[in-house]
């Protein structure tokens, strides 16, 4: 049915973990409530210290 061109191995296929890592960077910009944004920043700082 579908044609195989041999290009499927060339395309970038990120892992779920890599996608989530990038998504976490955008969470503060997607959050509307400032309280949630501050909480995220505090959690992020704790992770960096560990």
DOROLUM-970166 format. One line per field, with one value per residue: residue number from 1; residue in three letters; x, z, y of N, C-alpha, C in turn. Coordinates in steps of 0.001 Angstrom, whole numbers, plus 500000, padded with zeros to 6 digits. Atoms other than C-alpha are relative to their C-alpha. Example, Ala and Ser with C-alpha at 12.3 -4.5 7.8 and 13.67 -1.06 7.14 Angstrom:
% residues 2
resi = [1:2]
resn = [ALA:SER]
n.x = [500890:499180]
n.z = [500000:499940]
n.y = [498810:498810]
ca.x = [512300:513670]
ca.z = [507800:507140]
ca.y = [495500:498940]
c.x = [500900:499230]
c.z = [500000:500730]
c.y = [501200:501090]
END
This chain:
% residues 50
resi = [1:2:3:4:5:6:7:8:9:10:11:12:13:14:15:16:17:18:19:20:21:22:23:24:25:26:27:28:29:30:31:32:33:34:35:36:37:38:39:40:41:42:43:44:45:46:47:48:49:50]
resn = [UNK:UNK:UNK:UNK:UNK:UNK:UNK:UNK:UNK:UNK:UNK:UNK:UNK:UNK:UNK:UNK:UNK:UNK:UNK:UNK:UNK:UNK:UNK:UNK:UNK:UNK:UNK:UNK:UNK:UNK:UNK:UNK:UNK:UNK:UNK:UNK:UNK:UNK:UNK:UNK:UNK:UNK:UNK:UNK:UNK:UNK:UNK:UNK:UNK:UNK]
n.x = [500833:499142:498695:498847:498987:498742:499726:500549:498906:499291:500746:499758:501029:499631:500643:501016:499274:499418:501113:500488:498975:500200:501306:499866:499425:501053:501092:500217:500591:501352:500760:500652:499957:498635:499668:499521:498721:499013:499816:499184:498639:499417:499716:498897:498791:499668:499436:498667:499109:499737]
n.z = [500000:499953:500624:499116:500706:499285:499320:498637:499030:500034:499280:498574:499187:498591:499009:499173:498945:500589:500277:498740:499504:500719:499610:498665:500150:500411:499019:499401:500974:500271:498766:499876:498612:499569:498876:500563:500646:498925:499464:500967:499911:498766:500227:500956:499284:499129:500838:500418:498861:499667]
n.y = [498815:498821:500171:499826:499217:500094:498737:499982:500040:498731:498977:499844:500638:499794:500856:499332:499274:498791:499086:499449:499081:498742:499470:499412:498662:499072:499969:498683:499088:500465:499882:498693:499554:499710:500881:501261:499716:499904:501342:500720:499474:500507:501418:500082:499631:501124:501055:499583:500074:501418]
ca.x = [500000:502551:505786:509061:511526:514187:513932:512159:515507:516764:514024:514513:512608:512927:512125:509206:511679:513405:510069:508960:512270:511686:508022:509014:510970:507757:505519:506178:505172:502017:500929:498452:498364:501470:501277:501692:504552:506371:505808:507304:510329:510906:510685:513056:515597:515406:516096:519108:520571:520385]
ca.z = [500000:501094:499319:501142:500123:502712:504196:507418:509144:508271:509955:513512:515995:519523:522575:524856:527570:525232:524178:527793:528720:526043:527022:530651:529437:528076:531097:532768:529567:529213:532825:533410:537218:538679:541812:539736:537841:541095:542384:539198:539501:543097:542114:539216:541494:543939:541109:539978:543487:543783]
ca.y = [500000:502649:503208:502809:505473:504702:508199:507221:506565:510044:512077:513363:511188:512623:510514:511301:512325:514798:516272:516688:518318:520962:521347:522027:525058:526602:525929:529320:531097:529012:529527:532334:532515:534151:531976:528846:530444:531258:527728:526306:528583:527463:523784:524373:526070:523140:520681:522708:522694:518886]
c.x = [500881:501342:501100:501088:501361:500356:499541:501100:500734:499316:500285:498838:500379:499257:498963:500687:500587:498906:499508:500997:499862:498679:500083:500567:498921:498896:499818:499336:498568:499085:499453:500147:501446:500422:500549:501365:501108:500295:500888:501453:500710:500379:501190:501327:500442:500650:501423:501010:500391:501037]
c.z = [500000:499353:501015:499208:500674:500768:501452:501065:500110:500858:501493:500776:501469:500910:500775:501089:499462:499692:501285:500589:499335:500384:501363:499936:499689:501039:500633:499043:499649:501206:500144:501414:500450:501172:499512:499362:501052:500591:499069:500076:501246:499827:499062:500681:500934:499201:499568:501130:500335:499154]
c.y = [501253:499713:500240:500707:499897:501262:500007:499956:501331:501058:499955:499398:500138:499024:500817:500833:501299:501028:500657:500995:501363:500662:500687:501409:501040:500151:501374:500992:499618:500149:501414:500549:500194:499123:498677:500188:500057:498623:499172:500457:499478:498526:499831:500329:498876:498879:500342:499850:498560:499418]
END
